[in-house]
Structure formats: structure tokens, C-alpha cells
Amino acid sequence: MKISIGNDHAGPDYKKAIVDYLQSKGHEILNHGTDTFDSVDYPDFGHPVAIDVESGKADLGIVICGSGNGIAMTANKHQGIRAALCWTKEISALARQHNNANVVSIPARFTSIQQAVEIVDTFLTTNFEGGRHATRVNKISCS
């Protein structure tokens, strides 16, 4: 699977752990995140991930910022993106099963690195259930 990842200054350690884990599983990574703790603007890293997923260059996306909110809001400005803020693996599973989320947003200041890896693993290994959920997901788009 090809995964696009982006993060601001709250997430370099999270990104490194997630990328290492995903590469150990054989996934290809498109890295748009910063590697430093110097203050940066999360939209600069969220938009490229959303573009990768929306265009089909990546299968799924991962975004990371302090609260997970700003970078999720950024990704969700893209018409083809359904970014879900997930702080537990259970929420991550539901985001895929019920909402067909294609980007997971990690709140670095509210999860441990181990939790973040578990959230991502769950996100990537959970399938959309379709059915009644597809009807709802099809109503999300504004177009």
C-alpha cells in the first residue's frame, strides 16, 4: 500500500515511529512532514497529503499535529477527502468501517507514540462496511 504522511512540529517523533512501522510491513511512504520541532504551519503539510490521496497517488493518508484538529480541517477542505480525528484505535476502526475515512488525523499531544502506531495499524487494516453506511457517506460531499 502507498501511504502519504504529513506532520507539523508536534509530530516528528510520531511520524518517525509510524513510518518505521509501516516500512517494516512493506508499505511505501510519501513523506510530506517536517523532521524538526521548529514551529511550522500545519496546512503546509496537510494539503500535500490530501492531494496525494485525492489524486490516487496514495491509497490512504496520515496527518499529525498537536490536537489533530487543524490538520484534519485542512485535509477536509479537499472534496475527495474524509479525514477522521482519531485518538483511540476503536475510533480509528469506526472511522473506516462507518465513514470510509481515507485520512487519519493523529493528535500528538493527546496520544502516546505507541497509541498512534496502533491507531494507524487499525486504520490500515479495517475495511469499509458499505451498506447503510455508504448511503450516509455519499451525502457528505458538497458537490
C-alpha positions in Angstrom: 0.0 0.0 0.0 1.2 3.6 -0.7 0.7 5.9 2.3 1.1 9.7 2.4 2.1 11.2 5.7 2.4 14.8 6.8 3.0 16.4 10.2 3.9 19.7 11.8 6.3 20.4 14.6 4.2 18.4 17.2 4.8 15.2 15.3 8.3 14.4 14.1 8.8 11.6 16.6 5.3 10.2 15.9 6.0 10.3 12.1 9.3 8.5 12.5 7.8 5.7 14.6 4.8 5.4 12.2 7.0 5.4 9.1 9.4 2.8 10.6 6.4 0.6 11.5 4.8 0.9 8.0 8.0 0.3 6.2 8.6 -2.8 8.2 5.2 -4.0 6.9 6.2 -3.3 3.3 4.3 -0.1 2.7 5.6 2.7 0.5 5.7 6.1 2.2 5.3 9.6 0.7 6.7 11.9 3.3 5.4 15.5 3.5 6.2 16.1 7.1 8.8 18.2 8.9 11.6 16.4 10.8 12.2 19.2 13.2 10.5 20.7 16.2 10.8 24.3 14.8 7.4 25.9 14.5 5.7 25.4 11.1 2.2 25.8 9.7 0.2 22.5 9.6 -1.6 23.4 6.3 1.7 23.3 4.5 1.9 19.5 5.4 -1.8 18.6 5.4 -2.6 19.8 1.8 0.1 17.6 0.1 -1.3 14.5 1.9 -4.8 15.3 0.8 -3.7 15.9 -2.7 -1.9 12.6 -2.8 -5.0 10.7 -1.6 -7.5 12.6 -3.7 -5.4 12.2 -6.8 -4.9 8.4 -6.2 -1.1 8.9 -5.8 -1.6 7.4 -2.3 -4.1 4.8 -1.1 -4.6 6.4 2.3 -3.2 9.3 4.3 -1.9 10.1 7.8 -1.7 13.6 9.2 -0.3 14.6 12.6 -0.5 17.9 14.6 -0.8 18.8 18.2 -4.6 18.5 18.6 -5.1 16.7 15.3 -7.9 19.2 14.5 -6.2 21.9 12.4 -4.5 19.4 10.1 -7.8 17.4 9.8 -9.7 20.6 8.9 -7.1 21.4 6.3 -7.3 17.9 4.7 -11.1 18.0 4.8 -11.1 21.1 2.6 -10.4 18.8 -0.3 -13.6 17.4 -1.9 -12.4 13.8 -2.1 -11.1 13.6 1.5 -12.7 12.2 4.6 -10.2 12.9 7.3 -11.1 11.5 10.8 -9.6 12.7 14.0 -8.8 9.5 16.0 -7.3 9.3 19.5 -8.1 5.6 20.1 -7.8 2.5 17.8 -11.6 1.9 18.3 -12.4 5.3 16.9 -10.0 4.6 14.0 -11.8 1.3 13.2 -15.2 3.1 13.2 -13.9 5.9 11.0 -13.0 3.2 8.4 -16.0 0.9 8.9 -18.7 3.5 9.1 -17.3 6.7 7.4 -14.9 5.2 4.8 -12.3 7.7 6.1 -9.3 7.9 3.8 -7.1 10.1 6.0 -6.5 9.5 9.7 -5.5 12.5 11.9 -3.4 11.9 15.0 -3.5 14.3 18.0 0.2 14.1 19.0 -0.4 16.0 22.3 -3.1 13.6 23.4 -1.8 10.2 22.4 1.4 8.3 23.0 3.5 7.2 20.1 2.5 3.6 20.8 -1.1 4.5 20.7 -0.6 6.4 17.4 1.0 3.4 15.8 -1.9 1.2 16.9 -4.4 3.8 15.6 -2.6 3.8 12.2 -2.4 -0.1 12.1 -6.1 -0.3 12.8 -6.9 2.3 10.2 -5.0 0.5 7.5 -6.4 -3.0 8.3 -10.0 -2.1 8.7 -12.4 -2.1 5.8 -15.4 0.0 5.0 -18.6 -1.9 5.7 -20.7 -0.2 3.0 -24.4 -0.9 3.1 -26.4 1.7 5.1 -23.1 3.5 5.8 -22.4 4.0 2.1 -25.7 5.9 1.8 -24.6 8.3 4.5 -21.0 8.7 3.2 -22.4 9.5 -0.2 -24.3 12.5 1.4 -21.0 14.1 2.8 -19.8 15.7 -0.4 -20.9 19.2 -1.2 -20.7 18.8 -5.0 
